[in-house]
């Protein structure tokens, strides 16, 4: 995986992010066109907003604006000059709606929201899945979050059984987190909450 480079999302990398998610040209949802309008905007939207009413263009514009003002964070995986993966890992206070969207109570933390991070999404280009990109994103992201002084990171892998469908694992599989030193904090009906102190 030495050719894979992990970089934090920044305004300068906003066009790379959008090219990755643009469903007519980008690879993010090439095999899942029903999700192509998301642009990883889902967990930024209050539950009171009817998600199906938001078009791909609306989600793209919202994410472009969030990126341009530094309100959207996460990590991009590059192979050469092309984005091949994305991990939505942000300070918890920037994901105000993620817990209601997941329909769970926010896990208790012993620090301020801005000292805690949450991982809510992985998107790997279909042709590059099962090649270690998610692991590289998690490793690089955790190192970057620790260097910034975050105290704890939570993640929310789905209980997907034996399914290998990417759509059933977009939170990342439980084994990925366990291998990275996360421990199980709480079981929910459809997902497991895991935590790693930094």
Protein Blocks (a to p, Z undefined) as FASTA:
>chain_A
ZZpccddddfklmmmmmmmmmmklmmklmmlmklmmnnommmmpcfklcfklpcfklmmm
mmmmmmmnopagcddddehjbcfbdcddddfklmmmlmmmnopacdddfbdfklpccdfb
dcddfklgonommmmmmmmmmmmmmmnopabdcddddcehjafbfklmmnopfklmmmno
pacfbdcfkbccddddZZ
